[in-house]
Amino acid sequence: MPEKPGFSRLKLVRREGMAPPPTTPSPYVELGVSSPFSFLRGASDAIELTLTALAQGYDAIGIADRNTLAGVVRMHSACSTAGLRPLIGCRLDLTDAPSLLAYPMDRDGYGRLSRLLSLGKMRAEKGQCELTLNDVASHAEGIAFITWPSDDLDAFEAELPRLRDALTSLSHVAASWLYRGEDNARIERLDRLARANGCSIIATNDVHYHAPDRRPLQDVVTCIREKVTITTAGFLLNPNAERHLKRPEEMIRLFERWPHAISATREFADALHFSLEELRYEYPRETVPDGRTPQQYLEVLTWTGAAGRWPKGISAKVMKQLKHELALIAKLDFARYFLTVHDIVAFARSLDPPILCQGRGSAANSAVCYCLGITAVDPATSDLLFERFISEERKEPPDIDVDFEHERREEVIQHIYAKYGRDRAGIAATIIHYRPRSAIREVGKVMGLSEDVCGALASTVWGSMDPELEDARANDAGLDLSDPHLRRTMKLAEQLIGMPRHLSQHVGGFILTERPLTETVPIGNGAMDDRTFIEWDKDDIEELGILKIDVLALGMLTCIRKCFDLIELHHGERWDLATVPQEVPEVYDMLCQGDSLGVFQVESRAQMNMLPRLKPRCFYDLVIEVAIVRPGPIQGDMVHPYLKRRAGKEPVTFPCPDPAHGEPDELQKILGRTLGVPIFQEQAMKIALDAAKFSSEEANQLRKAMATFRSRGNIETLQDKMVGRMVERGYDPDFAQRCFDQIKGFGEYGFPESHAASFAHLVYVSSWLKWKYPAAFACGLLNSQAMGFYAPAQIVRDAREHGVEVRAVDVNCSDWDCTLEGERSLSAPIEPVEMRALALRQAQGERNLSLRLGLRQVEGLHREAADSLVAGRPYRTVEELRTRGHVPVHAIQRLAAADAFRSIGLDRRAALWDSRALRQAPDLPLFAYAEARDEGAEADPARLPVMPLAEHVVNDYQTVRLSLKAHPMRFLREHYAAQKFITADRLKIIRDGKRLAIAGLVLIRQRPGSAKGVVFITLEDETGIANLVVWPDVFEKQRKIVMGARLMAVHGIIQKDEDDGVIHVVARRLEDHTHLLRQLSDEALPSTLNQGDGAGSWRAPAARHPRDVEIIPKSRDFH
Amino acid sequence: MPAIAIERWAKANDSSPDAPIVLTVEGTHGPIIHAVTRAAAARGARAGARLTDARALDPAFIALSADPDGDAALVQRFAHWAGRWSPLVEVDGDGLRLDVSGVAHLFGGEAGLIRDMVQCFVAAGITARVAIAPTAGAAWALSHFGGDELTPLPVHALRLDPDTVRTLERLGLKTIGALLDLPRLALARRFRGGEDVVDALDRMIGRKPEPLTAAPTDPPPRALLKLEEPATHPEAAVQALERLMPGLVHQLQERQLGARRLSLAGYRVDGSVAVASVATAIPSREPKHLQRLLADKAAELNPEFGFDAFALTADWAESLASAQDSLVEEPSGTREMARLVDRLTVKLGPRAVRRPREEESHLPERASGWVAAIGSSLQAYPSTQPAAREELSRPPRLLDRPEAIAVIYATPEGLPRRFVWRRAVHDITRAEGPERIAPEWWRQPSTSRLRDYYRVEDADGWRYWIYREGLAGDGRGGAPNWFIHGLFG
């Protein structure tokens, strides 16, 4: 999946104006630093701390977060860039002794510290750590300790000898000048105490933030931690702002009387010889057989694979490419990385049945990966250059993510654990940061604002980073942002954004190490049982060059595999991702018509509209299709120029620099593939490099810093830099600005070409399946559970429109999964929607299999009940399900409610009546007999009223979420026809610009962030769907209807695009006709509202009045 | 009373009916709407929906917290009030059930009774729907669904659980009439246990009894005195108080209560009532003490045309176990103090009698405050032990307002050497510090300066608490000023 928008990591980059790296060692080194990873204690991040230390003349700085090493990589990376020496350590808060600062002196000491923390974390709840002095003593070798006296010095005096006895290497006692009035006396006492125990005091300022003005934020996080408001926090807060990083001279002045406390810090720091660099590239070895180097083995595998991929011989072009890639891999020593990925993929393929998988990511679209079977994108058809994805100067390991069938990913994960051992493989953490909303909520609470005001404030930053919008929204919400208290709250919240909040488990990022993992990074418990994850996130791992592989789950792969299986079963043909016939024109014909429901990636409304415009005719068109409907190109206004050029309405030109500044074709090389319009992330970056002459470091800065809320100022400087330099070199300022806007969009929703190519392959395969085997495709979709954009009702409808007969759930015919059955029965009535497609398919001579809905569609039915049902077939009465099938009574009643007894000759009502009479009893013959005696058979059957068709349809929707009997709108058609409402199928024949009225069920509501307040609604009636566009002014006036109606009537104007046949109805006036749905089932009671809010994704309403049974499933809303 | 929550809220807050206000309760996934004003209902808010969902439809809703406990208490009060129509009243959710057997004729028949009820509720400003029926179930159904007949009512009216109702509707059994038409046995075997339809049906049509349980009453302790002749002399109230007190104290003793508020009501012959009331600092049922508190106020009651009855009520009583201080009857400090506070408060008024309270603040002048001595909770009296800040030796005497002094010290942060206060020169022989206290940023303007407090001792052995406001070069004003803030010893 594409990266979520959010906070890509800020990385420190050297720039002009920054102090040069220190040349002389500073007399004092700060060792007691808490970063934000001492959760809700530290208030300044690694970069702020590092830059301050650099400016103040430190040459080294220690980091000691509470019971964690989660923040050390950031510190390491920031310090390395700034030219400081990071001292890696942590603060151990023990359960039975005063705290300790622990600094490993070498790699082995680090390993022990990491193991110690793992031990403490594994025995505690998620996020906690429990350690005793004994634990520390048994891991103490190679670690330098400093004890941290508690406020109660009497108690500390009693404890110190015990500490000394347990930790022989302990020789320092921390002392801080706290401005409490009695500092002289206290430090003096500590000094005496330390001497008496053979130790020495060591100075530290117990740093919690980088500068005094961070105190408010530190107070706020203290309040969040202690769950109090700022006005009631009282003595929980520090009385002053002295816990900041102080200059070495200042520390020397404060410790004038104890110079040895200052010199101790220097000596302490000089004794530490560990750097995180030492963890780099400890790759596992078992992927390579004995006697071969990894590179040799990779080459063997690649050439064998190549022979398999191209049995007729490898073309010269591919040969050249392979040789080139292998040479590059050898040069960068990445062979083991490729081998590890290959090993996992090979495992998934080796299973019976094999697990379908596909790689993506920067290195995945290489010829080597194709040969190794990691991807199925033939390098011969796409024109992707390997170097674009592996950069020598970045020195980062290549990035390959592998998607697996979502239902079977767990098997792969278990394989990794089995092969490398739980002590060498672990799941990476995801660091959950404060986001604008959560930050404002928490800060607001601390500042004593009511929940309501917090909510209103939070909505002012809703999905927007535009300050103007913010003020406007705040005014809408009735807030006066000039109020100093609110201003202060907003400012503090802004500071809090991006701070880590807690660690969570990454979806599938694995790290593999050669040494035991616990010696590399501490491991802690997850919220779930049996889940553990390491303390570092993906960026940290990447930073350190540790091997990581993303093992991800993709629902579409499950669907495709199920389709392949069904096709083999019913058609006797076996396909796989790589053997599906390439470039079948009819598949593209189908896509060009926007007929893509259920197809991977391109099934959204926006994509469906784009398909007829883009008119994809080859694989690379799909790559563009996938990438172009993204916020990046839309924000950068790249879509229309591309479409115009593609349609030949605009000449393909390449902006070029002034001849004085460079080759006129420098952009042609970058943008040739996409007709001169930048569409992919890499292209935009490459423009920054080539056209704006960014250094690779500047480009990296651009890439990394883009999405971060906090770097607003930073973005502006980069913008000036990029646009300025391009204009300087003779480019059109407008074009330069567009390029930059696009990068800005990419920052949030990155979509590089390599990802697009991997996805495009799945687009093609799923389209091919839909075109060639519509029944199997629909079946696979339904069996892969709700994973796409559309509800089962729409999938079924689409299948029927493609000539597939869909048969209802039935106790005697349905399996748990949906299945395919023989040819369409002649007796089956042909719905008008199926007519045309059916004729078409018969003309093609295809077999028309029908789709039998599975028991899984029945709401509330459990798998076990379904399995015992299937085992006891066939049934002739309802009673037999219980006696012979041993199906629980409540399951039988659900089946009856779902109208699944038609093969027995009972309709829903009769079956339900019969099933109610069953009684759940132990499965013993005696009881069955006793029961029959108990109440006796019924003399005369009760006469129940006949259920009208409309009510059946409503009940179908309630129990299986779709109805094959009729569309609900059919029952209202007379009513609407009388009012001259048209049906959706007539939209095609109505002239552009005509007024019309149309009504239908609301399927989807979307308010994409890129559409500036425009709402898109999809309505469905019995003949098809209609796409509405609601402009913001109409939306504001009729918001309640837009957001609330389930059955909607629209008066508007039809808008048609001559070229691509895209039809919209532009809404002028909307009406909420939801009440009409009630008429279908005699329910006269009013509905409660039940729609998602405007801010988040759709959610089911929490409390529902018992009377308000949902009749029609709600629409799915996306925002 | 379908709208009791919102009506109670509207009465209490005197709000405009046009405001789109919704009252919410906390649900597992955020606030859930509990009640809505008419204006909010017109904009689409419904009870039971999520607040966020409602806001998506219309962001204008004003959300306030509902008070279900308060609503329930009000329903309870109405239950007592409804005693005017029937001796047997039962609370049923947000409604009341009255057994009116043999009552209606007092109000001119059933129609008269209903009219009277509707009028009374209208006068009380509460929407009420009233129905009379032979069974409680039928009355509930008719009051909630309207009409005069049971058979056309939907099966919801049986108050069954939602799943059962849905099943009945799926079976086409949508009305009570349809159910009654079915063979009893067929119905009974299909709906048993928790979903007993037949049972609900039987209760509704009176085949099964459904007796009412009366709402419990818990009147406050009260003593009554009726006079044969109206008393017009001013002493009457005090005399009545003397005669009533033993009776009230006896009641308090029986119920193990102590009065926190006491009122004497004098009922005049013309129907008006004069009331005198006092409050106490701790619960008490000491007759002498209570009498003494109330006597002065009672004496002020004006009999006008004469009192013909008195009532002494303990409006607010807290539990008070019987206790004996000691064998030799030495007065307990706490109790004597409380009595003193009571007496002083009665004489001087609650604003004049206050006690100090610790506040958690690093700023010395904010570290203490005052609260009224009476009315604050018993536990906080006397003040709790000083918080865990003992190590900070603060002076026992703090100046109301720090006074500026001139100080000689080594800039920027050196110890003070000599200071001049009220023209007297003090040479500092010993000094300790600084204790640095920064301004409370959330309360004070950003220009306020931090303070460095020093404890100093002068040549004569006097000790002072002085501070320097600000640091040189802190960007918040010129050179720092010095102040004296407190005195030791």
Interface residues (C-beta under 8 A of the other chain):
Chain A: D151 Y179 R180 G181 E182 N184 A185 R215 P216 D219 I230 T231 T232 A233 G234 F235 L237 P239 N240 A241 E242 M447 E451 D452 D476 A477 H485 R488 Q893 A897 R908 R909 L912 W913 R916 A917 R919 E935 E938 D940 A942 L944 P945 V946 M947 N955 R1039 K1040 M1043 G1044 S1081 D1082 E1083 T1088 L1089 N1090 Q1091 G1092 D1093 G1094 A1095 G1096 R1099 P1101 A1102 A1103 R1104 H1105 P1106 R1107 V1109
Chain B: G27 T28 H29 G30 P31 I32 R43 G44 R46 A47 G48 A49 R50 T52 D53 A54 R55 A56 L57 D58 P59 A63 H156 D161 P162 V165 R166 T167 E169 R170 L171 G172 L173 K174 A178 L182 P183 L185 A186 R189 R190 F191 R192 E359 E360 S361 H362 A387 A388 R389 E391 L392 S393 E432 G433 P434 E435 R436 I437 A438 W441 W442 R443 L450 D452 Y453 Y454 R455
